[in-house]
Amino acid sequence: MKKLIKIISVMLASIMLMTACGSKLSSDAVVSINGVEVSKEYFDKTVAKVARDNDFETVFGEQIWDMEIEPGVTFSQHFSQQMLDMIITHEMVMQKLENDPEGKKLIASDEEVNSEYAAYMDIVSKDPEYSEFLTSHGVDEVFIKDHLRKNLTYRNFATSTADSVEVTDEEVKEFYDANIDQYTHNEVKASHILISTLDEKDEPLPEEQQAKKLELAQEVLLKAQGGADFASLAKEYSDDTVSAVEGGDLGFFGQGVMVPEFNDKVFSMEIGEISDLVETQFGYHIIYLTDKLNEVEALEDVKSIIVEQLRNDKFEEKMKELSDKTKVVINKELVDVNI
């Protein structure tokens, strides 16, 4: 699913959609954008081409189309909706540029389109099945070049708009301060001794045996808090065989890595402190905190990333403004496609 989300991330997140009335659209039109209709045939070709270009079945298996990505919504339905959103977005941008003398310069030229088409067909020509698929779905040169022109134009528009957005130092600082947590690295380094209360099948031991385990854990705790070498105790007593050979050393780790009881305790400790017994579903832990790391990335080190984020945010705002001025009418009955 992450790959799909990445593929469609450049598409408009929110578009003003209105359910179509039969009198507003031609019978074979899937959508109208400011009166410009897109036929069912064009929509089907778009869905088929993009689906085949991304080769979802190879990546996820043939069952991908029937998989539910959320209750009651299959991947096929979701993908069809995303393709509709893409068509609307591209047409919306194309209309804006065609009505703007300066904007026309961003519409992909024949040279750009032909170059992309040649590169695309070079790939297709090397895969007979690919070529046959496109032919069987009516995806011909005219359609492919139209599709490429709209993709390239949208890319030109997005790049130009984002590059023209001004981001001030004050905005960067404000964003940095408001999101300081994501630039803060809070980690601890600890060792532990585990006295397990589970059997070989990871099932709880009988109560009598658990009681003996508690007695052992208390004895080891007294030794640790009494000054005995922690690493030696871990090698001798710990049931965590992976860390035991390292003297119980777990290395550095961040919040949420360990189970809640362990996590809450270790992040409240001071360097050099040995905990009381900490009980988890695995048994009894004795924790020794050996180091803490609480570093904040400097603003200058993340400034370029923040600027890019703010530019993207402002671009989305501009797209939202454009969509609010766009009248979209959809024939929902024609949207779902059996891929």
C-alpha positions as CSV (number, residue, x, y, z in Angstrom):
1,M,0.0,0.0,0.0
2,K,2.9,2.4,0.7
3,K,4.0,2.2,-2.9
4,L,0.6,3.1,-4.1
5,I,0.4,6.0,-1.7
6,K,3.7,7.3,-3.0
7,I,2.6,7.1,-6.6
8,I,-0.5,9.1,-6.0
9,S,0.9,11.5,-3.4
10,V,1.3,14.3,-6.0
11,M,-2.4,14.3,-6.8
12,L,-4.8,16.7,-5.3
13,A,-5.8,15.7,-1.8
14,S,-9.2,17.4,-1.7
15,I,-11.3,18.2,-4.8
16,M,-14.8,19.6,-4.8
17,L,-16.9,16.7,-6.1
18,M,-20.6,16.7,-6.8
19,T,-22.7,13.7,-7.7
20,A,-23.9,14.0,-11.3
21,C,-27.4,14.3,-12.4
22,G,-28.2,12.6,-15.7
23,S,-29.1,15.8,-17.4
24,K,-25.7,17.4,-16.7
25,L,-23.5,14.8,-18.4
26,S,-23.5,12.9,-21.6
27,S,-24.4,9.3,-21.2
28,D,-20.8,8.2,-21.8
29,A,-19.1,10.9,-19.8
30,V,-17.5,10.0,-16.5
31,V,-16.8,13.5,-15.4
32,S,-17.2,17.1,-16.4
33,I,-14.6,19.8,-15.3
34,N,-15.9,23.3,-15.9
35,G,-18.0,21.9,-18.7
36,V,-15.2,19.8,-20.3
37,E,-16.3,16.2,-20.4
38,V,-14.1,13.1,-20.1
39,S,-15.5,10.0,-21.7
40,K,-15.8,6.6,-20.2
41,E,-13.4,5.3,-22.9
42,Y,-10.7,7.8,-22.0
43,F,-11.2,7.0,-18.3
44,D,-10.9,3.3,-18.8
45,K,-7.7,3.7,-20.9
46,T,-6.2,5.8,-18.1
47,V,-6.9,3.2,-15.5
48,A,-5.6,0.4,-17.6
49,K,-2.4,2.2,-18.7
50,V,-1.4,3.4,-15.2
51,A,-2.2,0.1,-13.6
52,R,-0.1,-1.7,-16.2
53,D,2.7,0.8,-16.0
54,N,3.0,0.3,-12.2
55,D,2.7,-3.5,-12.6
56,F,0.7,-3.9,-9.4
57,E,0.0,-7.6,-9.9
58,T,3.7,-8.4,-10.1
59,V,4.4,-6.5,-6.9
60,F,1.3,-7.4,-4.8
61,G,-0.1,-10.5,-6.7
62,E,-3.2,-10.9,-8.9
63,Q,-5.5,-10.7,-5.8
64,I,-4.6,-7.1,-5.2
65,W,-7.6,-5.7,-7.0
66,D,-10.1,-7.5,-4.7
67,M,-8.2,-6.8,-1.5
68,E,-10.0,-4.4,0.9
69,I,-7.8,-1.5,1.9
70,E,-10.5,-0.2,4.2
71,P,-13.8,-1.7,5.2
72,G,-16.0,-2.1,2.1
73,V,-13.5,-0.5,-0.3
74,T,-11.4,-2.7,-2.6
75,F,-8.0,-1.7,-4.1
76,S,-9.7,-1.6,-7.5
77,Q,-12.3,0.9,-6.4
78,H,-9.7,3.0,-4.6
79,F,-7.4,3.0,-7.6
80,S,-10.2,3.9,-9.9
81,Q,-11.1,6.9,-7.7
82,Q,-7.5,8.0,-7.6
83,M,-7.3,7.9,-11.4
84,L,-10.5,10.0,-11.5
85,D,-8.9,12.5,-9.2
86,M,-5.7,12.6,-11.3
87,I,-7.8,13.3,-14.5
88,I,-9.7,16.1,-12.8
89,T,-6.5,17.6,-11.4
90,H,-4.7,17.5,-14.7
91,E,-7.6,19.0,-16.6
92,M,-8.1,21.7,-14.0
93,V,-4.4,22.7,-14.3
94,M,-4.5,22.5,-18.1
95,Q,-7.5,24.9,-18.2
96,K,-5.8,27.3,-15.9
97,L,-2.6,27.4,-18.0
98,E,-4.4,27.7,-21.3
99,N,-6.2,30.8,-20.1
100,D,-3.0,32.5,-18.9
101,P,-0.5,33.9,-21.4
102,E,2.4,33.2,-19.0
103,G,0.9,29.9,-18.0
104,K,0.9,28.6,-21.5
105,K,4.7,28.5,-21.4
106,L,4.4,25.6,-18.9
107,I,2.3,23.4,-21.2
108,A,4.5,20.6,-22.3
109,S,5.8,21.1,-25.8
110,D,5.7,18.7,-28.7
111,E,9.4,18.2,-28.3
112,E,9.0,17.2,-24.6
113,V,6.1,14.9,-25.3
114,N,7.8,13.2,-28.3
115,S,11.0,12.6,-26.2
116,E,8.9,11.0,-23.4
117,Y,6.9,9.0,-25.9
118,A,10.1,7.6,-27.5
119,A,11.5,6.6,-24.1
120,Y,8.2,5.0,-23.1
121,M,7.8,3.0,-26.3
122,D,11.4,1.8,-26.1
123,I,10.4,0.1,-22.8
124,V,7.1,-1.2,-24.2
125,S,8.9,-2.6,-27.3
126,K,11.0,-4.9,-25.2
127,D,8.0,-6.5,-23.6
128,P,5.6,-8.2,-26.0
129,E,3.0,-8.8,-23.2
130,Y,3.2,-5.1,-22.3
131,S,2.6,-4.1,-25.9
132,E,-0.2,-6.5,-26.4
133,F,-1.9,-5.3,-23.2
134,L,-1.9,-1.7,-24.4
135,T,-3.1,-2.6,-27.8
136,S,-6.0,-4.7,-26.4
137,H,-7.1,-1.8,-24.3
138,G,-7.0,0.7,-27.1
139,V,-4.1,2.6,-25.6
140,D,-2.6,4.0,-28.9
141,E,-0.1,6.7,-29.8
142,V,-2.7,9.5,-29.7
143,F,-3.9,8.6,-26.2
144,I,-0.4,8.0,-24.8
145,K,0.9,11.4,-26.1
146,D,-2.2,13.1,-24.6
147,H,-1.6,11.3,-21.3
148,L,2.1,12.2,-21.3
149,R,1.4,15.9,-22.2
150,K,-0.9,16.3,-19.2
151,N,1.5,14.5,-16.9
152,L,4.4,16.7,-18.0
153,T,2.4,19.9,-17.9
154,Y,1.2,19.1,-14.3
155,R,4.9,18.5,-13.4
156,N,6.0,21.7,-15.0
157,F,3.2,23.6,-13.2
158,A,3.9,22.0,-9.8
159,T,7.7,22.6,-10.1
160,S,7.2,26.2,-11.2
161,T,4.6,27.0,-8.5
162,A,6.7,25.4,-5.7
163,D,9.8,27.2,-6.9
164,S,8.0,30.6,-6.9
165,V,6.8,30.2,-3.4
166,E,8.6,32.4,-0.9
167,V,9.4,30.9,2.5
168,T,10.7,33.4,5.1
169,D,13.2,32.7,7.9
170,E,10.4,33.5,10.3
171,E,8.2,30.9,8.9
172,V,11.0,28.3,9.0
173,K,11.7,29.1,12.7
174,E,8.0,29.0,13.5
175,F,7.6,25.6,11.9
176,Y,10.8,24.3,13.6
177,D,9.6,25.4,17.0
178,A,6.1,24.0,16.5
179,N,7.5,20.6,15.4
180,I,10.6,20.4,17.7
181,D,9.7,16.8,18.7
182,Q,10.5,15.4,15.3
183,Y,13.9,16.9,15.4
184,T,14.7,15.6,18.9
185,H,16.4,12.3,19.4
186,N,15.6,10.9,22.8
187,E,17.3,7.5,23.4
188,V,18.7,5.5,26.3
189,K,21.3,2.8,26.6
190,A,20.6,0.1,29.1
191,S,21.4,-3.4,30.2
192,H,19.0,-5.8,31.8
193,I,18.7,-9.2,33.5
194,L,15.6,-11.1,32.7
195,I,14.2,-13.8,35.0
196,S,11.6,-15.4,32.7
197,T,8.3,-16.6,34.0
198,L,7.5,-18.4,30.7
199,D,8.1,-22.0,29.6
200,E,9.8,-23.1,26.4
201,K,6.5,-22.6,24.5
202,D,6.2,-19.0,25.9
203,E,3.3,-20.1,28.1
204,P,3.1,-18.8,31.7
205,L,4.8,-21.2,34.2
206,P,2.6,-22.7,37.0
207,E,2.2,-20.4,40.0
208,E,4.5,-22.4,42.2
209,Q,7.4,-22.1,39.7
210,Q,6.6,-18.4,39.1
211,A,7.0,-17.8,42.9
212,K,10.4,-19.4,42.8
213,K,11.3,-17.2,39.8
214,L,10.3,-14.2,41.9
215,E,12.6,-15.3,44.7
216,L,15.5,-15.7,42.3
217,A,14.9,-12.3,40.8
218,Q,14.9,-10.7,44.2
219,E,18.2,-12.4,45.1
220,V,19.8,-11.2,41.9
221,L,18.5,-7.7,42.5
222,L,20.1,-7.6,45.9
223,K,23.4,-8.6,44.4
224,A,23.1,-6.0,41.6
225,Q,22.2,-3.2,44.0
226,G,24.8,-4.4,46.4
227,G,27.6,-3.6,44.0
228,A,28.1,-6.9,42.1
229,D,29.3,-6.6,38.5
230,F,26.1,-6.3,36.5
231,A,27.5,-7.8,33.3
232,S,28.7,-10.9,35.2
233,L,25.2,-11.3,36.8
234,A,23.5,-11.0,33.4
235,K,25.8,-13.7,31.9
236,E,25.0,-16.0,34.8
237,Y,21.3,-15.4,35.5
238,S,19.6,-13.7,32.6
239,D,17.1,-15.7,30.5
240,D,17.5,-13.2,27.6
241,T,20.2,-15.3,26.0
242,V,20.8,-12.8,23.2
243,S,21.8,-9.9,25.5
244,A,23.2,-12.1,28.3
245,V,26.3,-12.9,26.3
246,E,26.9,-9.1,26.0
247,G,26.5,-8.7,29.8
248,G,22.8,-7.7,29.3
249,D,23.6,-4.8,27.0
250,L,20.6,-3.7,24.9
251,G,22.4,-0.8,23.2
252,F,20.7,2.4,22.4
253,F,16.9,2.5,21.8
254,G,14.2,5.1,21.6
255,Q,10.7,5.5,23.1
256,G,8.2,2.8,22.3
257,V,10.7,0.1,21.3
258,M,10.3,-1.9,24.5
259,V,7.1,-3.1,26.1
260,P,5.3,-0.4,28.1
261,E,6.3,-1.4,31.6
262,F,10.0,-1.6,30.6
263,N,9.8,1.6,28.5
264,D,8.2,3.7,31.2
265,K,10.7,2.7,33.8
266,V,13.9,3.0,31.8
267,F,13.1,6.4,30.5
268,S,12.5,7.7,34.0
269,M,15.8,6.5,35.3
270,E,19.1,8.3,35.8
271,I,22.5,7.2,34.4
272,G,24.1,4.6,36.7
273,E,20.8,3.7,38.3
274,I,19.7,0.1,38.8
275,S,15.9,-0.4,38.9
276,D,13.8,-2.4,41.3
277,L,12.1,-5.5,39.7
278,V,10.1,-4.5,36.6
279,E,7.4,-7.1,35.7
280,T,6.3,-7.6,32.1
281,Q,4.7,-10.4,30.2
282,F,8.1,-12.0,29.9
283,G,9.0,-12.1,33.6
284,Y,11.0,-9.9,35.9
285,H,13.6,-7.4,34.7
286,I,16.4,-5.7,36.5
287,I,17.4,-2.7,34.5
288,Y,20.8,-0.8,34.6
289,L,20.8,2.5,32.8
290,T,24.2,3.2,31.3
291,D,23.7,6.2,29.1
292,K,21.2,8.8,27.7
293,L,21.1,10.7,24.5
294,N,18.9,13.7,24.2
295,E,20.0,15.6,21.1
296,V,18.1,18.2,19.1
297,E,19.0,18.8,15.4
298,A,20.1,22.3,14.8
299,L,17.8,24.5,12.8
300,E,20.4,25.1,10.2
301,D,20.8,21.4,9.6
302,V,17.1,20.9,8.8
303,K,16.3,24.2,7.3
304,S,16.3,23.0,3.7
305,I,13.9,20.1,4.6
306,I,11.6,22.6,6.3
307,V,11.6,25.0,3.4
308,E,10.7,22.1,1.0
309,Q,7.9,21.1,3.4
310,L,6.5,24.6,3.6
311,R,6.7,25.1,-0.2
312,N,4.7,21.9,-0.6
313,D,2.1,23.0,1.9
314,K,1.7,26.4,0.1
315,F,1.4,24.6,-3.2
316,E,-1.4,22.4,-1.8
317,E,-3.1,25.6,-0.6
318,K,-2.9,27.1,-4.1
319,M,-4.3,23.8,-5.5
320,K,-7.1,24.0,-3.0
321,E,-8.0,27.5,-4.0
322,L,-8.0,26.4,-7.7
323,S,-10.3,23.4,-6.9
324,D,-12.7,25.6,-5.0
325,K,-13.2,27.6,-8.2
326,T,-13.7,24.5,-10.3
327,K,-17.1,22.9,-11.0
328,V,-16.8,19.1,-11.1
329,V,-19.7,16.8,-11.9
330,I,-19.2,13.1,-11.7
331,N,-21.3,10.1,-13.0
332,K,-20.4,7.8,-10.1
333,E,-22.0,4.8,-11.8
334,L,-19.2,4.9,-14.4
335,V,-16.3,5.3,-12.1
336,D,-15.7,1.8,-10.8
337,V,-13.6,-0.3,-13.3
338,N,-13.1,-4.0,-13.3
339,I,-9.3,-4.2,-13.8
